[in-house]
Amino acid sequence: MTKTSLPTNLVKHTSKNPIQKFLINNFYVSLTSTINDLFPITILDAGCGEGFTMNKLTQLKLGKKIEGVEYSKESIEYGKKLFPNLIIKQGSVYDLPYKDDSFDLVICTEVLEHLEEPAKALREMLRVTKKYLILSVPSEPLFMLSNFLRGKNLSRFGNDEGHINHWNPWSLKKLLEKNGIKVKKTLLPFPWIMIVGTK
């Protein structure tokens, strides 16, 4: 299997590029410190990919029960090899296999920009959380511009393949509030937006 055919999330997290590694590490510092402040016992990672975020939370002992849902069977297979102790279920963010109010915290990082119906996914995540949501997406146009300036995705003006939605902090906040999520905190770990919301 060639490197270009690997899942994009896997490529991103295993990149040797020092800038990429710095940005991802900075993202995780923001995410983990935010989660730590919320004291969740149960956490769901909706659209967890191969489980990199779940593994980070497990290492830092953030939460006692952490589960993930991922649509891509290929990503789940990689996840089982990389992190065999994680619980990753195959499923859709549009139809999470859990009862209402199942988790203290639902996180969804770098997923909404890929979805044809992000509002539907937001309402489903809101259904299964008891308290909190943490959502992150690329901050536009900064994300595309930073890609373009380092020579990535030039033919698409810096837009990553598969990114069909684009938000800035204000438009993302508007989307969340429109779908019943109360925005409590907005963080901007360049080049992403991270929002903490509640029911």
Number of C-alpha atoms within 10 A of each C-alpha: 5 5 9 8 8 13 15 16 16 17 13 13 15 12 12 10 9 9 11 14 15 11 15 18 14 13 20 16 12 15 23 15 11 17 20 14 8 15 12 19 13 18 25 26 23 26 24 27 29 29 28 18 20 24 17 13 20 16 9 11 12 21 19 11 14 23 18 25 23 22 16 16 14 13 21 23 15 17 22 15 10 14 17 12 11 18 16 27 18 15 17 16 23 17 11 19 13 14 10 14 14 16 24 19 29 27 24 23 21 18 19 24 19 16 16 12 12 19 16 15 22 21 16 18 28 23 18 22 24 18 17 26 28 21 23 24 24 26 20 18 14 15 20 21 17 16 17 17 12 11 12 16 15 15 9 11 14 20 21 17 10 10 15 12 15 18 19 16 18 9 11 19 19 13 15 19 13 11 15 14 20 17 18 11 13 17 16 15 20 16 19 22 24 26 23 22 23 17 13
